[in-house]
Amino acid sequence: GRWDEINCKHSTVYTSVPAALVPTEIADHVSQLHSEQRIVKIAKDHRGWEIELSNGLEIEFDSKFRVREID
């Protein structure tokens, strides 16, 4: 099936979103600028992607993986 959101914030099985499910462009961004953090939530829709890091930072990317917003 298709997924639109994966949330591992309260999971007892996964401490972060499995790397195979994170687009390379997003994984590269996180490893370069937020290397101490894990992706604990990822969501996608027709406009782009949104991730949440283990420190609570939320980053939105457009469909071309450009950062739109950091909250």
CYANA upper distance limits for C-alpha pairs under 8 A (distance plus 0.5 A):
  4 ASP  CA     43 ALA  CA      5.94
  4 ASP  CA     44 LYS  CA      5.69
  4 ASP  CA     45 ASP  CA      7.08
  5 GLU  CA     41 LYS  CA      7.88
  5 GLU  CA     42 ILE  CA      6.16
  5 GLU  CA     43 ALA  CA      4.60
  5 GLU  CA     44 LYS  CA      6.95
  6 ILE  CA     17 VAL  CA      7.46
  6 ILE  CA     41 LYS  CA      6.10
  6 ILE  CA     42 ILE  CA      5.90
  6 ILE  CA     43 ALA  CA      6.89
  7 ASN  CA     11 SER  CA      8.36
  7 ASN  CA     17 VAL  CA      7.82
  7 ASN  CA     40 VAL  CA      6.72
  7 ASN  CA     41 LYS  CA      4.90
  7 ASN  CA     42 ILE  CA      7.13
  8 CYS  CA     14 TYR  CA      6.54
  8 CYS  CA     15 THR  CA      6.71
  8 CYS  CA     16 SER  CA      6.18
  8 CYS  CA     17 VAL  CA      6.67
  8 CYS  CA     40 VAL  CA      5.57
  8 CYS  CA     41 LYS  CA      6.39
  9 LYS  CA     15 THR  CA      7.65
  9 LYS  CA     16 SER  CA      7.94
  9 LYS  CA     40 VAL  CA      5.84
  9 LYS  CA     41 LYS  CA      7.24
  9 LYS  CA     54 SER  CA      8.36
 11 SER  CA     15 THR  CA      7.17
 14 TYR  CA     18 PRO  CA      8.23
 15 THR  CA     40 VAL  CA      7.41
 16 SER  CA     38 ARG  CA      6.43
 16 SER  CA     39 ILE  CA      5.96
 16 SER  CA     40 VAL  CA      5.02
 16 SER  CA     41 LYS  CA      7.94
 17 VAL  CA     21 LEU  CA      7.63
 17 VAL  CA     22 VAL  CA      7.92
 17 VAL  CA     38 ARG  CA      8.49
 17 VAL  CA     39 ILE  CA      6.29
 17 VAL  CA     40 VAL  CA      5.96
 17 VAL  CA     41 LYS  CA      6.86
 17 VAL  CA     42 ILE  CA      7.79
 18 PRO  CA     22 VAL  CA      7.63
 19 ALA  CA     27 ALA  CA      8.32
 22 VAL  CA     26 ILE  CA      7.16
 22 VAL  CA     27 ALA  CA      6.79
 22 VAL  CA     42 ILE  CA      8.34
 23 PRO  CA     27 ALA  CA      6.79
 24 THR  CA     28 ASP  CA      6.48
 25 GLU  CA     29 HIS  CA      6.76
 25 GLU  CA     65 PHE  CA      6.98
 26 ILE  CA     30 VAL  CA      6.77
 26 ILE  CA     65 PHE  CA      7.44
 27 ALA  CA     31 SER  CA      6.61
 28 ASP  CA     32 GLN  CA      6.56
 29 HIS  CA     33 LEU  CA      6.54
 29 HIS  CA     34 HIS  CA      8.13
 30 VAL  CA     34 HIS  CA      5.36
 30 VAL  CA     35 SER  CA      6.57
 30 VAL  CA     37 GLN  CA      8.11
 31 SER  CA     35 SER  CA      4.91
 31 SER  CA     36 GLU  CA      8.46
 37 GLN  CA     53 LEU  CA      6.48
 37 GLN  CA     54 SER  CA      6.06
 37 GLN  CA     55 ASN  CA      7.20
 38 ARG  CA     53 LEU  CA      5.94
 38 ARG  CA     54 SER  CA      5.72
 39 ILE  CA     51 ILE  CA      7.13
 39 ILE  CA     52 GLU  CA      6.36
 39 ILE  CA     53 LEU  CA      5.04
 39 ILE  CA     54 SER  CA      6.69
 40 VAL  CA     51 ILE  CA      8.07
 40 VAL  CA     52 GLU  CA      6.31
 40 VAL  CA     53 LEU  CA      6.04
 40 VAL  CA     54 SER  CA      6.30
 41 LYS  CA     51 ILE  CA      5.95
 41 LYS  CA     52 GLU  CA      5.50
 41 LYS  CA     53 LEU  CA      7.55
 42 ILE  CA     49 TRP  CA      7.66
 42 ILE  CA     50 GLU  CA      6.20
 42 ILE  CA     51 ILE  CA      4.88
 42 ILE  CA     52 GLU  CA      7.02
 43 ALA  CA     49 TRP  CA      6.14
 43 ALA  CA     50 GLU  CA      5.69
 43 ALA  CA     51 ILE  CA      6.91
 44 LYS  CA     48 GLY  CA      6.23
 44 LYS  CA     49 TRP  CA      4.87
 44 LYS  CA     50 GLU  CA      6.89
 45 ASP  CA     49 TRP  CA      7.02
 46 HIS  CA     63 SER  CA      7.98
 47 ARG  CA     62 ASP  CA      6.49
 47 ARG  CA     63 SER  CA      6.29
 48 GLY  CA     60 GLU  CA      7.99
 48 GLY  CA     61 PHE  CA      6.13
 48 GLY  CA     62 ASP  CA      4.77
 48 GLY  CA     63 SER  CA      4.63
 48 GLY  CA     64 LYS  CA      8.06
 48 GLY  CA     65 PHE  CA      7.86
 49 TRP  CA     60 GLU  CA      6.29
 49 TRP  CA     61 PHE  CA      5.55
 49 TRP  CA     62 ASP  CA      6.82
 49 TRP  CA     63 SER  CA      7.49
 49 TRP  CA     65 PHE  CA      8.17
 50 GLU  CA     58 GLU  CA      7.51
 50 GLU  CA     59 ILE  CA      6.18
 50 GLU  CA     60 GLU  CA      4.82
 50 GLU  CA     61 PHE  CA      6.61
 51 ILE  CA     58 GLU  CA      6.14
 51 ILE  CA     59 ILE  CA      5.89
 51 ILE  CA     60 GLU  CA      7.01
 52 GLU  CA     56 GLY  CA      6.57
 52 GLU  CA     57 LEU  CA      6.16
 52 GLU  CA     58 GLU  CA      4.88
 52 GLU  CA     59 ILE  CA      6.97
 53 LEU  CA     57 LEU  CA      5.81
 53 LEU  CA     58 GLU  CA      6.91
 57 LEU  CA     70 ILE  CA      7.72
 57 LEU  CA     71 ASP  CA      6.46
 58 GLU  CA     70 ILE  CA      6.27
 58 GLU  CA     71 ASP  CA      5.59
 59 ILE  CA     67 VAL  CA      7.52
 59 ILE  CA     68 ARG  CA      8.13
 59 ILE  CA     69 GLU  CA      6.34
 59 ILE  CA     70 ILE  CA      5.07
 59 ILE  CA     71 ASP  CA      6.92
 60 GLU  CA     67 VAL  CA      6.34
 60 GLU  CA     68 ARG  CA      5.88
 60 GLU  CA     69 GLU  CA      5.61
 60 GLU  CA     70 ILE  CA      6.91
 61 PHE  CA     65 PHE  CA      5.48
 61 PHE  CA     66 ARG  CA      5.67
 61 PHE  CA     67 VAL  CA      4.91
 61 PHE  CA     68 ARG  CA      5.74
 61 PHE  CA     69 GLU  CA      7.72
 62 ASP  CA     66 ARG  CA      5.93
 62 ASP  CA     67 VAL  CA      7.01
 62 ASP  CA     68 ARG  CA      6.67
